Structure formats: structure tokens, C-alpha cells
Amino acid sequence: MPSPPPNPTPTPPPSVGPNPVPNPTDIDLKKDKGLTLRWADGTTSYYPIAYLRRMSPSADMRQLRDEMASNPLTVLPSRPASGSGAGPIVATGAELVGNYAMRITFSDGHSTGIYSWVYLRSIDPDRPRVDPPAS
């Protein structure tokens, strides 16, 4: 009986859309200022910390942004009184999530948003506005 053929090298999944988002080649987080990403295509993106917090891809922040879009008088949640909540929001930490995203922890305790490279590219403040992906 012939032996089965060896497993072929797995092929990467096809990219989404005609222009796949390149991964960053350099990640520089200044916890009190912002996040700078240098992308494989040679471009650079800068995200202020307050902007990253406001644009968190977490479910609760997406819901709040949707509510604010439909009702500008939406009451914003208050910041917790404990800890370092008295000053401006800063990043207190960050970690890579696989090879597709990063999670940022903020001084107000928020840490549930996973910022994929696709999402970060779509919310780049210096690029033309594109609706962020739903995921």
C-alpha cells in the first residue's frame, strides 16, 4: 500500500479585499502621549492616547459611539474616582495579541479593546475616514 503524500505547506488565508493591511514593522508607545506605528508599506500612523481610548473597539465603546451618533445628548459615563483617574488618560500598558493586534490598558481601568492592525489602519487620524470594520 503506498504511503499518503506528505502534508503540503499550509497556505495563508487569502487577504481581505484588494489591498491587505500591512503589519507594523515598529511599534512605539509613549504612555502619556500616543502610539506610533510604522507600517510595512512605509507609512507611519500616530494615535493620541485619548483618541485610542475613545475609539476603543470594545463592545461597550462601540455601543456608546453608536448611541452618540444617533443622539448627541447621550450622557457619557463618568471616570472612576479611584486610582489615577484625576488627570488625563494615559496608557498604563500594552501587549501584543497574536500577530494581528494589540491590547492597551488605560489609566481609567479600560483594557477590553483589542486593536487589530486592520482596525488601527482604518481609524488613523491622518488618513481619509473609512468606516471601521465591524469586528
PyMOL commands that set and color helices and strands:
alter all, ss='L'
color gray80, all
select helices_A, chain A and resi 49-54+59-70+117-122
alter helices_A, ss='H'
color red, helices_A
select strands_A, chain A and resi 24-30+34-39+44-48+91-97+101-106+114-116
alter strands_A, ss='S'
color yellow, strands_A
deselect
rebuild
show_as cartoon
